[in-house]
Amino acid sequence: MNGARALIETLANCGVELCLANPGTSEMHLVQALDQVPQMRSVLALFEGVCTGAADGYGRMTGKPAATLLHLGPGLANGIANLHNARKAGTPIINLVGNHPQFHMGYDAPLTSDIDTLARNFSCWIKSCSTADTLAQDGAEAYTATLRATPGSQGQISTLILGADAAWGDAPGLARANGIPRRAQVDDSNVENVARVLQSGEKCVVVLEHDGATPASLEIAGRISAKTGCRIMTGTFPARIDGGPGAVAVERMPYFPEHIQASLADVKHLILVGGQEPASFFAYQTTPSRLVPEGCDVHTLARIEEDATSALQQLSERVAADSAAATRFQRADMTVPSGEMNTRNMLQAIAATLPENVIVATDSGAGNAAQPACQTAAANSWLSLTGGAIGQGSPVATGAALACPDRRVLTLLGDGGAAYTIQSLWTQAREQLNVTTVIFANRKYNILNIEYGRLGVTDVGPIAASLFDIGNPDIDWEMLSKSMGVPAATAHTAEEFARLLARSYQEPGPFLIQAMC
């Protein structure tokens, strides 16, 4: 047994079930090992950013790490944007990055680079000195390092950089993981302090993120809100939030800093559960970066690495909220809109046709705007753009569909973000994944127009206009989709859009809708 076989079989025995791969020459022994260990499913992507984004989507839906197989430093570099998003989401991922053997490094071959430096941007665990003797154990340790707690909660990214000689050398055998670490428990004084604050009668907002935003945590937080009158709120871009009719009603923090300030204007106590203080997404000359109101005290019930669900349960008992009835989203009558394709009609069409138990993956723009309307339409799991690096929506949807083949996945993309990782469609077609992709084709980076206006610029010059415009030439998303094996159609009206959405949900496999807006 060589090192590659020992590594892959060890990871499979640990419970790693999926490898998203874009291999090269340095990874050939790992490819051979994947052929020999069929219990780990191998899925090819045409671009490394699809591999890493799909691993993110898979991890958000399962709480378990997928592996990526990437080709040296440039391959890893191509995947970094979506690894940045995954780090912000707290997703467990194991990156397997091939490298030259040590004896070849001194020749500075074309693909030689400092892979460790690249990996430090997003990894909690890195190893680059494996041998055939240690490779299996290194894989087991990489697996353990991805999981801060039990599956389904906050995770981390491990990067194992392995020279080809470690893969092809003889290995002593398999290794076993050391077990999944348990989350740290909060201090009793945290619970007592927050309980006193909630019972003070002053206005409080509880911000729930990561482990604090799981369905179990939201149920408890909903009861605490009902008992004490505090508001409960997620961050602007939660990694995953399960909602829809019957789910606990929770606010979502706005995006623009002035809207966050307005939402928190009269709040005297901000209570953090699994997250951090609200900060402006970008810096502005006239707006503070820290968005906690003047005179508002910040309290931490549970840090990101601590057991937020347990902390909330202790708090619920302390404030006698266990029998309180949480406020829940209520189902609303949804009518299919008619007329032109404006923002309101598009969002209404999405909500009116939304299938039950859908997974929604968004990038930026209109996808985020659809979230509130959909909470009264159908049960859903919403996967947001956690790190701000556009190009995550389609890969994350691909990974979510691999994780949950019995659920329909809806991807809502701007045409700017879609252009980053459109190769996802090819993988969706090859694997026949149940993904509906909507591309809002407005032919521009619309958010940049908005941000430019926020500078006070009322007269956009020709150079600025050209840098925000992604027409000339226009991308025909319908033709591009069909060329990658995904059926597609174009919607020019709200009625067409709703009809195509409904059709896509009824037919197995992927489908793309170009929404002209």
Secondary structure, DSSP 8 states (H G I E B T S, - for coil): -BHHHHHHHHHHHHT--EEEE---GGGHHHHHHHHH-TTSEEEE-SSHHHHHHHHHHHHHHHSS-EEEEEEHHHHHHHHHHHHHHHHHHT--EEEEEEE--HHHHTT--TT---HHHHHTTT-SEEE----TTTHHHHHHHHHHHHBSSSTTS-B-EEEEEEEHHHHHSB-------------B---HHHHHHHHHHHTTSS-EEEEE-GGGGSHHHHHHHHHHHHHH--EEEE-SS-S-EEESTTSB--EE--SSHHHHHHHTTT-SEEEEESS---B-SS-BTTB-SB---TT-EEEEEE-TTB-HHHHHHHHHHHTT-TT----B----------SB--HHHHHHHHHHH--TTEEEEE-STHHHHTHHHHTTTS-EEEE--SS--SS-HHHHHHHHHHH-TTS-EEEEEEHHHHTTSTTHHHHHHHHT--EEEEEEE-SB-HHHHHHHHHTT--S--HHHHHHHB--SS---HHHHHHHTT--EEEE-BHHHHHHHHHHHHHSSS-EEEEEE-
